[in-house]
Amino acid sequence: MTYPFLSGLRVVESSAFIAAPLAGLALAQHGADVIRVDMIGGGIDYGRMPRMPRGQGRGRSLYWTALNKGKRSIAIDLRRPEGRELVQQLATAPGPDAGVLLTNIGTPWLAHEVLAAKRPDVITCTIQGNPDGSTALDYTVHCATGYPAITGGGSLERPVNQVLPAWDINCAYQAALAIASALHARSRSGQGAQLKLALSDVAFTTLSHLGVLGEAELLQQDRPSLGNHLYGAFGRDFCTADGARIMVAAISINQWKALVGTCGIAEPIAALERRLGLDCSDEEQRFEARDAIAALIEPWFAARTREQAEAALEANKACWGRYDTPTGLLAHDARVSAANPVFERIATPGVGTHLSAGTAVRAAGMERAPTAGAPLLGTHTDEVLHEVLGLDAGAVGRLHDAGVVAGPQRDPCA
Protein backbone atom coordinates (compact mmCIF):
# COMPACT_ATOMS: atom_id res chain seq x y z
CA MET A 1 0.00 0.00 0.00
CA THR A 2 1.95 2.98 -1.21
CA TYR A 3 1.00 6.61 -1.45
CA PRO A 4 2.67 8.51 -4.30
CA PHE A 5 3.60 11.59 -2.26
CA LEU A 6 7.32 10.71 -2.27
CA SER A 7 7.28 8.94 -5.61
CA GLY A 8 10.69 9.13 -7.30
CA LEU A 9 12.61 9.72 -4.08
CA ARG A 10 15.47 7.28 -3.47
CA VAL A 11 16.69 6.60 0.07
CA VAL A 12 19.61 4.35 0.96
CA GLU A 13 19.07 2.69 4.34
CA SER A 14 21.79 1.01 6.39
CA SER A 15 20.17 0.08 9.67
CA ALA A 16 19.20 -2.39 12.36
CA PHE A 17 16.57 -2.90 15.07
CA ILE A 18 13.45 -0.66 15.05
CA ALA A 19 13.80 3.12 14.78
CA ALA A 20 15.72 3.42 11.51
CA PRO A 21 14.03 0.52 9.66
CA LEU A 22 10.62 1.86 10.70
CA ALA A 23 11.57 5.32 9.43
CA GLY A 24 12.55 3.72 6.12
CA LEU A 25 9.28 1.82 6.04
CA ALA A 26 7.34 5.04 6.59
CA LEU A 27 9.15 6.66 3.66
CA ALA A 28 8.56 3.61 1.47
CA GLN A 29 4.86 3.60 2.30
CA HIS A 30 4.66 7.18 1.08
CA GLY A 31 6.20 6.25 -2.25
CA ALA A 32 9.98 6.41 -1.76
CA ASP A 33 12.29 3.83 -3.28
CA VAL A 34 14.09 2.62 -0.16
CA ILE A 35 17.18 0.55 -0.88
CA ARG A 36 18.15 -1.44 2.19
CA VAL A 37 21.85 -2.31 2.43
CA ASP A 38 22.67 -5.44 4.39
CA MET A 39 25.67 -7.58 5.11
CA ILE A 40 25.78 -10.73 3.05
CA GLY A 41 23.90 -13.26 5.18
CA GLY A 42 22.13 -10.56 7.19
CA GLY A 43 22.96 -8.14 9.96
CA ILE A 44 22.58 -8.34 13.73
CA ASP A 45 18.78 -8.12 13.65
CA TYR A 46 18.09 -10.35 10.67
CA GLY A 47 17.03 -13.33 12.79
CA ARG A 48 15.28 -11.58 15.66
CA MET A 49 12.19 -13.14 17.22
CA PRO A 50 9.46 -13.90 16.43
CA ARG A 51 10.51 -16.30 13.69
CA MET A 52 8.80 -18.78 11.45
CA PRO A 53 9.17 -22.38 12.66
CA ARG A 54 12.18 -24.18 11.29
CA GLY A 55 11.18 -26.13 8.24
CA GLN A 56 8.68 -23.39 7.31
CA GLY A 57 10.99 -20.68 6.05
CA ARG A 58 13.92 -21.93 8.13
CA GLY A 59 13.02 -19.58 10.92
CA ARG A 60 12.76 -16.36 8.91
CA SER A 61 12.18 -13.39 11.21
CA LEU A 62 8.65 -11.97 11.21
CA TYR A 63 10.07 -8.94 13.01
CA TRP A 64 12.57 -8.20 10.24
CA THR A 65 10.20 -8.92 7.37
CA ALA A 66 7.48 -6.70 8.88
CA LEU A 67 9.83 -3.70 9.10
CA ASN A 68 11.33 -4.15 5.66
CA LYS A 69 8.39 -4.78 3.33
CA GLY A 70 8.16 -2.58 0.29
CA LYS A 71 11.94 -1.99 0.18
CA ARG A 72 14.63 -3.18 -2.20
CA SER A 73 17.54 -5.25 -0.89
CA ILE A 74 21.19 -5.22 -1.83
CA ALA A 75 23.63 -7.54 -0.07
CA ILE A 76 27.20 -6.28 0.28
CA ASP A 77 30.27 -7.34 2.26
CA LEU A 78 30.51 -4.17 4.34
CA ARG A 79 33.80 -5.27 5.90
CA ARG A 80 35.64 -4.75 2.61
CA PRO A 81 36.70 -1.37 1.23
CA GLU A 82 35.14 -2.19 -2.14
CA GLY A 83 31.79 -2.89 -0.47
CA ARG A 84 31.89 0.32 1.53
CA GLU A 85 32.73 2.27 -1.58
CA LEU A 86 29.65 0.84 -3.30
CA VAL A 87 27.41 2.02 -0.44
CA GLN A 88 28.97 5.48 -0.56
CA GLN A 89 28.33 5.62 -4.29
CA LEU A 90 24.71 4.56 -3.82
CA ALA A 91 24.12 7.18 -1.13
CA THR A 92 25.66 9.97 -3.21
CA ALA A 93 24.42 9.00 -6.66
CA PRO A 94 23.27 12.02 -8.69
CA GLY A 95 19.72 13.20 -9.18
CA PRO A 96 17.37 15.68 -7.51
CA ASP A 97 15.50 12.86 -5.77
CA ALA A 98 18.59 10.96 -4.65
CA GLY A 99 21.45 11.58 -2.25
CA VAL A 100 19.67 10.54 0.96
CA LEU A 101 21.08 8.21 3.62
CA LEU A 102 19.18 6.85 6.62
CA THR A 103 21.20 4.97 9.22
CA ASN A 104 21.61 4.12 12.87
CA ILE A 105 24.95 2.40 12.38
CA GLY A 106 27.62 4.89 13.36
CA THR A 107 30.37 3.85 10.99
CA PRO A 108 32.99 6.49 10.10
CA TRP A 109 32.87 5.59 6.42
CA LEU A 110 29.21 6.69 6.29
CA ALA A 111 29.84 9.95 8.17
CA HIS A 112 28.17 13.01 6.68
CA GLU A 113 31.44 14.75 5.87
CA VAL A 114 32.69 11.69 3.98
CA LEU A 115 29.56 11.57 1.83
CA ALA A 116 29.38 15.37 1.45
CA ALA A 117 32.85 15.26 -0.12
CA LYS A 118 31.31 13.13 -2.87
CA ARG A 119 28.00 15.00 -3.06
CA PRO A 120 27.82 18.39 -1.28
CA ASP A 121 24.01 18.44 -1.10
CA VAL A 122 23.70 14.97 0.44
CA ILE A 123 21.14 14.51 3.19
CA THR A 124 22.10 12.15 5.98
CA CYS A 125 19.89 11.15 8.89
CA THR A 126 21.63 9.32 11.72
CA ILE A 127 19.70 7.86 14.64
CA GLN A 128 21.72 7.58 17.85
CA GLY A 129 21.14 6.31 21.37
CA ASN A 130 22.31 9.41 23.23
CA PRO A 131 23.32 12.77 21.72
CA ASP A 132 26.97 12.13 22.60
CA GLY A 133 26.86 9.00 20.46
CA SER A 134 26.87 6.54 23.35
CA THR A 135 24.65 3.49 23.33
CA ALA A 136 21.03 3.54 24.46
CA LEU A 137 17.98 1.43 23.69
CA ASP A 138 14.29 2.06 24.15
CA TYR A 139 14.27 0.26 27.52
CA THR A 140 17.33 2.10 28.86
CA VAL A 141 15.82 5.44 27.89
CA HIS A 142 12.31 4.61 29.08
CA CYS A 143 13.48 3.83 32.61
CA ALA A 144 14.71 7.42 32.97
CA THR A 145 11.42 9.04 31.90
CA GLY A 146 9.60 8.27 35.12
CA TYR A 147 6.83 6.33 33.41
CA PRO A 148 7.78 2.89 34.82
CA ALA A 149 7.27 4.33 38.31
CA ILE A 150 3.66 5.30 37.54
CA THR A 151 2.55 2.57 35.12
CA GLY A 152 0.16 -0.08 36.40
CA GLY A 153 0.79 0.60 40.08
CA GLY A 154 4.53 0.78 39.61
CA SER A 155 7.08 2.59 41.74
CA LEU A 156 10.80 3.28 41.67
CA GLU A 157 11.21 0.22 43.88
CA ARG A 158 8.98 -1.95 41.67
CA PRO A 159 8.98 -0.34 38.21
CA VAL A 160 6.65 -1.56 35.46
CA ASN A 161 8.30 -1.40 32.05
CA GLN A 162 6.41 -0.47 28.92
CA VAL A 163 6.70 -3.31 26.41
CA LEU A 164 5.71 -1.11 23.47
CA PRO A 165 8.92 0.45 22.05
CA ALA A 166 7.32 3.89 22.17
CA TRP A 167 10.50 5.93 21.84
CA ASP A 168 11.76 3.87 18.88
CA ILE A 169 8.41 4.44 17.16
CA ASN A 170 8.37 8.15 17.96
CA CYS A 171 11.96 8.47 16.75
CA ALA A 172 11.19 6.66 13.50
CA TYR A 173 8.43 9.00 12.46
CA GLN A 174 10.40 12.08 13.52
CA ALA A 175 13.29 10.84 11.37
CA ALA A 176 11.00 10.34 8.36
CA LEU A 177 9.54 13.83 8.85
CA ALA A 178 13.02 15.33 9.20
CA ILE A 179 14.13 13.74 5.92
CA ALA A 180 11.03 15.00 4.11
CA SER A 181 11.62 18.47 5.55
CA ALA A 182 15.28 18.45 4.51
CA LEU A 183 14.30 17.41 0.99
CA HIS A 184 11.84 20.30 0.82
CA ALA A 185 14.55 22.72 1.97
CA ARG A 186 17.10 21.28 -0.49
CA SER A 187 14.67 21.74 -3.37
CA ARG A 188 14.66 25.46 -2.57
CA SER A 189 18.21 26.13 -1.43
CA GLY A 190 20.24 23.39 -3.07
CA GLN A 191 21.86 22.64 0.28
CA GLY A 192 22.10 19.27 1.93
CA ALA A 193 21.60 18.53 5.62
CA GLN A 194 23.19 16.54 8.40
CA LEU A 195 20.35 15.30 10.60
CA LYS A 196 20.86 13.55 13.93
CA LEU A 197 18.20 12.17 16.26
CA ALA A 198 19.05 10.71 19.66
CA LEU A 199 16.58 8.27 21.16
CA SER A 200 16.99 9.91 24.57
CA ASP A 201 16.30 13.35 23.07
CA VAL A 202 13.11 12.00 21.51
CA ALA A 203 11.94 10.67 24.87
CA PHE A 204 12.84 13.70 26.94
CA THR A 205 11.51 16.24 24.45
CA THR A 206 8.25 14.30 24.42
CA LEU A 207 8.09 14.68 28.21
CA SER A 208 8.37 18.41 27.62
CA HIS A 209 5.69 18.44 24.92
CA LEU A 210 3.26 16.59 27.20
CA GLY A 211 3.77 18.94 30.14
CA VAL A 212 5.50 16.34 32.31
CA LEU A 213 8.73 18.34 32.64
CA GLY A 214 6.77 21.53 33.26
CA GLU A 215 4.88 19.78 36.03
CA ALA A 216 8.12 18.62 37.62
CA GLU A 217 9.87 22.00 37.35
CA LEU A 218 7.05 24.45 38.03
CA LEU A 219 4.89 22.44 40.41
CA GLN A 220 7.70 20.38 41.94
CA GLN A 221 5.62 17.22 41.72
CA ASP A 222 5.70 13.83 40.05
CA ARG A 223 2.55 12.13 38.87
CA PRO A 224 1.22 9.45 41.19
CA SER A 225 0.95 5.78 40.33
CA LEU A 226 -2.76 5.26 39.63
CA GLY A 227 -3.06 1.66 38.50
CA ASN A 228 -5.40 1.65 35.51
CA HIS A 229 -7.05 4.98 36.25
CA LEU A 230 -6.61 7.75 33.70
CA TYR A 231 -4.73 10.80 34.89
CA GLY A 232 -6.69 14.06 35.03
CA ALA A 233 -10.17 12.76 34.16
CA PHE A 234 -12.20 9.60 34.65
CA GLY A 235 -11.34 6.30 33.01
CA ARG A 236 -10.65 2.79 34.19
CA ASP A 237 -11.12 -0.87 33.35
CA PHE A 238 -14.06 -2.90 34.65
CA CYS A 239 -14.79 -6.64 34.80
CA THR A 240 -17.95 -8.11 33.30
CA ALA A 241 -19.98 -11.05 34.63
CA ASP A 242 -18.21 -13.45 32.29
CA GLY A 243 -14.71 -12.32 33.23
CA ALA A 244 -13.95 -9.98 30.32
CA ARG A 245 -12.42 -6.57 30.95
CA ILE A 246 -13.53 -3.35 29.28
CA MET A 247 -11.84 0.05 29.41
CA VAL A 248 -14.02 3.15 29.55
CA ALA A 249 -12.86 6.75 29.27
CA ALA A 250 -14.76 9.94 30.03
CA ILE A 251 -12.47 12.86 29.29
CA SER A 252 -14.90 15.14 27.44
CA ILE A 253 -18.26 16.16 28.87
CA ASN A 254 -20.08 14.22 26.14
CA GLN A 255 -18.11 11.09 26.98
CA TRP A 256 -19.00 11.56 30.65
CA LYS A 257 -22.70 12.01 29.92
CA ALA A 258 -22.68 8.92 27.68
CA LEU A 259 -21.06 6.80 30.39
CA VAL A 260 -23.44 8.01 33.09
CA GLY A 261 -26.40 7.39 30.79
CA THR A 262 -25.22 3.92 29.85
CA CYS A 263 -24.80 2.83 33.44
CA GLY A 264 -27.98 4.61 34.62
CA ILE A 265 -26.20 6.33 37.51
CA ALA A 266 -27.33 9.94 37.12
CA GLU A 267 -29.04 10.06 40.52
CA PRO A 268 -26.20 8.32 42.42
CA ILE A 269 -23.70 10.69 40.77
CA ALA A 270 -25.79 13.69 41.85
CA ALA A 271 -25.83 12.35 45.41
CA LEU A 272 -22.08 11.78 45.25
CA GLU A 273 -21.53 15.36 44.10
CA ARG A 274 -23.56 16.70 47.02
CA ARG A 275 -21.75 14.50 49.51
CA LEU A 276 -18.25 15.36 48.24
CA GLY A 277 -18.95 18.94 47.23
CA LEU A 278 -17.78 18.27 43.69
CA ASP A 279 -19.06 18.93 40.19
CA CYS A 280 -18.42 15.85 38.07
CA SER A 281 -19.12 17.75 34.86
CA ASP A 282 -15.57 19.07 35.35
CA GLU A 283 -12.91 16.57 34.31
CA GLU A 284 -10.50 17.51 37.11
CA GLN A 285 -13.20 16.96 39.71
CA ARG A 286 -14.12 13.64 38.07
CA PHE A 287 -10.51 12.67 38.55
CA GLU A 288 -10.68 13.64 42.21
CA ALA A 289 -13.79 11.49 42.67
CA ARG A 290 -12.49 8.59 40.56
CA ASP A 291 -12.67 5.90 43.25
CA ALA A 292 -16.20 6.85 44.29
CA ILE A 293 -17.34 6.96 40.66
CA ALA A 294 -15.75 3.58 39.95
CA ALA A 295 -17.61 2.10 42.90
CA LEU A 296 -20.89 3.17 41.28
CA ILE A 297 -19.95 1.73 37.89
CA GLU A 298 -18.49 -1.63 38.99
CA PRO A 299 -21.87 -3.25 39.83
CA TRP A 300 -23.26 -2.34 36.40
CA PHE A 301 -20.47 -4.22 34.61
CA ALA A 302 -20.51 -7.08 37.11
CA ALA A 303 -24.20 -7.70 36.33
CA ARG A 304 -23.68 -7.95 32.55
CA THR A 305 -21.80 -10.13 30.14
CA ARG A 306 -19.19 -8.62 27.87
CA GLU A 307 -21.58 -8.74 24.94
CA GLN A 308 -24.35 -7.00 26.88
CA ALA A 309 -22.05 -4.32 28.25
CA GLU A 310 -20.51 -3.59 24.86
CA ALA A 311 -23.90 -3.34 23.20
CA ALA A 312 -25.10 -0.82 25.76
CA LEU A 313 -21.90 1.24 25.60
CA GLU A 314 -22.06 1.31 21.82
CA ALA A 315 -25.76 2.24 21.76
CA ASN A 316 -25.07 5.22 24.03
CA LYS A 317 -21.96 6.28 22.08
CA ALA A 318 -19.74 5.89 25.11
CA CYS A 319 -15.96 5.74 24.71
CA TRP A 320 -14.85 2.19 25.41
CA GLY A 321 -12.51 -0.56 24.31
CA ARG A 322 -12.18 -4.28 24.89
CA TYR A 323 -9.01 -5.78 26.34
CA ASP A 324 -7.77 -8.25 23.76
CA THR A 325 -4.79 -10.02 22.25
CA PRO A 326 -3.40 -9.86 18.70
CA THR A 327 -4.90 -13.28 17.97
CA GLY A 328 -8.21 -12.06 19.32
CA LEU A 329 -8.07 -8.96 17.14
CA LEU A 330 -7.50 -11.06 14.04
CA ALA A 331 -10.36 -13.34 15.00
CA HIS A 332 -13.14 -10.80 15.49
CA ASP A 333 -12.15 -7.15 14.99
CA ALA A 334 -12.93 -5.84 11.51
CA ARG A 335 -10.56 -2.91 12.10
CA VAL A 336 -7.71 -5.40 11.78
CA SER A 337 -8.67 -7.16 8.57
CA ALA A 338 -8.65 -6.72 4.82
CA ALA A 339 -12.03 -5.00 5.22
CA ASN A 340 -10.04 -2.01 6.48
CA PRO A 341 -8.30 -0.44 3.46
CA VAL A 342 -5.09 0.22 5.41
CA PHE A 343 -4.59 -3.55 5.51
CA GLU A 344 -4.03 -6.03 2.69
CA ARG A 345 -2.88 -9.58 2.20
CA ILE A 346 0.66 -9.84 0.86
CA ALA A 347 3.09 -12.63 0.04
CA THR A 348 6.47 -12.54 1.77
CA PRO A 349 9.21 -14.94 0.61
CA GLY A 350 10.05 -17.39 3.35
CA VAL A 351 6.92 -16.50 5.30
CA GLY A 352 3.91 -16.99 3.05
CA THR A 353 0.70 -15.02 2.57
CA HIS A 354 -0.44 -12.92 5.50
CA LEU A 355 -2.22 -9.75 6.57
CA SER A 356 -0.04 -6.65 6.42
CA ALA A 357 -0.51 -2.96 7.11
CA GLY A 358 0.30 -0.03 4.91
CA THR A 359 0.42 3.53 6.14
CA ALA A 360 -2.47 4.55 8.37
CA VAL A 361 -2.86 7.78 6.39
CA ARG A 362 -6.01 7.96 4.27
CA ALA A 363 -6.01 10.32 1.31
CA ALA A 364 -9.04 10.95 -0.87
CA GLY A 365 -8.55 9.98 -4.49
CA MET A 366 -5.24 8.23 -3.90
CA GLU A 367 -5.05 4.59 -4.97
CA ARG A 368 -2.95 2.24 -2.90
CA ALA A 369 -0.49 0.20 -4.92
CA PRO A 370 0.06 -3.37 -3.68
CA THR A 371 2.93 -3.74 -1.22
CA ALA A 372 5.77 -6.14 -1.93
CA GLY A 373 6.72 -8.40 0.94
CA ALA A 374 10.14 -7.95 2.51
CA PRO A 375 12.68 -9.20 -0.02
CA LEU A 376 15.15 -11.97 0.48
CA LEU A 377 18.62 -10.55 1.02
CA GLY A 378 20.20 -9.38 -2.19
CA THR A 379 17.07 -9.75 -4.28
CA HIS A 380 17.77 -6.43 -5.99
CA THR A 381 21.57 -6.39 -5.90
CA ASP A 382 22.12 -6.60 -9.64
CA GLU A 383 19.15 -4.36 -10.43
CA VAL A 384 20.30 -1.59 -8.09
CA LEU A 385 23.95 -1.70 -9.19
CA HIS A 386 22.92 -1.43 -12.82
CA GLU A 387 20.13 1.11 -12.38
CA VAL A 388 21.73 3.44 -9.82
CA LEU A 389 25.45 3.07 -10.50
CA GLY A 390 25.28 2.17 -14.19
CA LEU A 391 27.39 -0.95 -13.81
CA ASP A 392 27.13 -3.39 -16.70
CA ALA A 393 26.67 -7.13 -16.37
CA GLY A 394 30.41 -7.79 -16.55
CA ALA A 395 31.22 -5.37 -13.73
CA VAL A 396 28.42 -6.75 -11.55
CA GLY A 397 29.56 -10.30 -12.28
CA ARG A 398 33.11 -9.49 -11.18
CA LEU A 399 31.79 -8.09 -7.88
CA HIS A 400 29.89 -11.34 -7.34
CA ASP A 401 32.95 -13.41 -8.19
CA ALA A 402 35.04 -11.45 -5.72
CA GLY A 403 32.44 -11.90 -2.96
CA VAL A 404 31.85 -8.15 -2.60
CA VAL A 405 28.13 -8.50 -3.32
CA ALA A 406 25.65 -11.35 -3.22
CA GLY A 407 22.09 -12.25 -3.99
CA PRO A 408 19.46 -13.10 -4.33
CA GLN A 409 19.34 -15.34 -1.30
CA ARG A 410 17.54 -18.62 -1.94
CA ASP A 411 13.85 -18.64 -1.01
CA PRO A 412 13.68 -20.85 2.10
CA CYS A 413 10.22 -22.04 1.06
CA ALA A 414 11.20 -22.99 -2.47
PyMOL commands that set and color helices and strands:
alter all, ss='L'
color gray80, all
select helices_A, chain A and resi 19-29+62-67+81-91+108-110+112-116+138-145+147-149+166-189+199-209+212-218+253-263+266-276+283-288+290-302+306-315+326-332+334-336+381-389+393-401
alter helices_A, ss='H'
color red, helices_A
select strands_A, chain A and resi 10-14+33-39+72-76+100-103+123-128+193-198+234-239+245-250+319-322+343-348+352-357+405-406
alter strands_A, ss='S'
color yellow, strands_A
deselect
rebuild
show_as cartoon
